[in-house]
Amino acid sequence: MAQLTGGQAMVQSLKKHGVDTMFVLPGVQLDNIFDALYDEQDSIALYHTRHEQATSYMADGYARTTGKPGVCLVVPGPGLLNAMAGLSTAYATNSPVLSISGQIQSDLIGFGRGVLHEIPNQLEMMASVTKWAARANNPEDAPALVREAFQRMLSGRPRPVHLEMAPDIMGKLAEVSLLDPADVPVESGDPDKLEAAAKALGESTKPVIFVGGGVMDATEELLALAEMIQAPVVMSSNGRGAVSSRHYLAQNMLAGRELWKDADVILAVGTRLSQPLAQWGTDPDWTLIQMDADEEEIGRNHEPTIGILANAKAGLAELVERTGKYNSKRESREDELTALHGRLDDLLHEIQPQAAFADAVRAELPDDGILVAESTQVGYWSSNGFPVYNPRSYLTSGYQGTLGYGFATALGAQVGNPDKRV
């Protein structure tokens, strides 16, 4: 055990969990943790913003384009309120962001005396935009709380989490035992349900795979299954890039609307399926297989025929292994799906000048470049019409539709991908 301040205990715990980048805005309640960060400046790079909103947006852009947790640090009260817009976007897009904030002095919390940056129920407020939130009441609490924060943030469905610490606790010395990261459990799915899904997919005649942002770590398994059963992969805006736009099986939402009505088996992975179910309708004769890492999401919008609680990578790997024995030889659908893509692309290019602007961006952006689609006409057009060639290279604000998030999010993406164009 070592003698550490609360701020040092927090920083050393972050370092133990592999954090090497943080997006921050200093303030008086954070002095003691910034002293600790100063001592670790060779290990942890700090990006100082000029508004707290940018810290959380940058952390989100960093996280979604790298797959690594993004970490932001702000003062309490109005600082944290400013950061909440970015956290709400990260929550909507299933982004692993760790938010850290200060507090007012620990013995004044909850008394409403008008201390600088005081707001009531700050920790409870964070429950609206995070998966979990907690306060470190002593320096020795920090290692276990950081460990739990990472475990909760990364297990199941990734989403933001929050930790806070009062300034006097950040400066208080105590005997602190640092902890190694905990293992994050990976759910691979119920074997019987996976077998039933594999049989349905193997015996299908017009399968369709529909994916969202939850599939980004499983793109190889996704393509292997899609090619095996010749299933077009319809990608929501958050799922763009899961299959390269150059592949004939890659289809946008416009194509999905047409493919949906003829499908006999639909496999939905890492998606709420809210738009198709609400706008395209349901069919009592189809087989709907829903695979998701979040148990609450399975059946939220429509009861599936087969619901599978599973990590996308592990679950799809199981389906690839199991489906082959049920799958008969299939004719390639390349001509059919290429024709569908071309016809819809022509329709999209009737929308001008949005299409021309987006085409100009695509012409200059390398294949591995990253586009952050703002809440603009060109951004809206891009959700269907912009070719995307790699996973984690196309970002939206998800169902939050957050106006003005794009620039700071792109800055975070650039920090995480210094060798790519953003």
Buried (B, 14 or more C-beta within 10 A) or exposed (E): EEEBBBBBBBBBBBBBBEBEBBBBBBBEBBBBBBBBBEBBEEEBEBBEBEEBBBBBBBBBBBBBBBEBBBBBBBBBBBBBBBBBBBBBBBBBBBBBBBBBBBBBBBEBBEEEEEBEBBEEEBBEBBEEBBBBBBBBBBBBBBBBBBBBBBBBBBBBBBBBBBBBBBBBBBBBEBEBEBBEBBEBEEBBBBEEBBBBBBBBBBBBEBBBBBBBBBBBBBBEBBBBBBBBBBBBBBBBBBBBBBBBBEBBBBBBBBBBBBBBEEBBBBBBBBBBBBBBBEEBEBBEEBBBBBBBBBEEBBEBBBEBBBBBBBBBBBBBBBBBBBBEEBBEEBEEBEEEBEEBBEEBBEEBBEBEEBBEBBBEEBEEBEEEBBBBBBBEEBBBBBBBBBBBBBBBBBBBBBBBEBEEBBEBBBBBBBBBBEEBEB
